[in-house]
């Protein structure tokens, strides 16, 4: 949309009715009559990331860290996103690490950061970069590492139908990019069960 005017709820529901009719079904039959409302409510949840500010989530930091200067790693953050090409789910796990300089952020904030960007239409490469770059820009740590392993339903349920496939993306910034030992430590910790 050129003017970025968000359609009304009624317009969104009408669009869902059109898609239901396009599939060849009757949007007025009992099982579908409430579907447009349900789909719009679901989309509000699926794409809630557009309504949230990732920098605000990271704004509260802690500087009393008693000299802590080792990696902070939050593993196995479940993510649910949607591919911008087909609007089908991307389901996976994110692993996010950073090397603090003078301050840390509450660990739940990292998971919320992942959710904010995951709840937008995009590709996995963009999602990985957004998480890493935002963490780097807001916290100004020595470095950031993000690894995402996800299954894309555009590959598993349509097209090539490869349900066993997953896509791994990673973004290394600062010390994680420059220090092979630290990068290896991050990967080893991610792979530990």
Secondary structure as UniProt FT lines:
FT   TURN            2..3
FT   HELIX           9..23
FT   TURN            27..28
FT   TURN            30..34
FT   HELIX           35..46
FT   HELIX           48..51
FT   HELIX           54..57
FT   STRAND          61..62
FT   TURN            66..67
FT   STRAND          71..83
FT   TURN            84..86
FT   STRAND          89..99
FT   STRAND          104..105
FT   HELIX           107..118
FT   STRAND          121..122
FT   HELIX           124..139
FT   STRAND          143..152
FT   HELIX           153..156
FT   TURN            159..160
FT   TURN            163..164
FT   STRAND          167..174
FT   HELIX           175..178
FT   HELIX           180..191
//
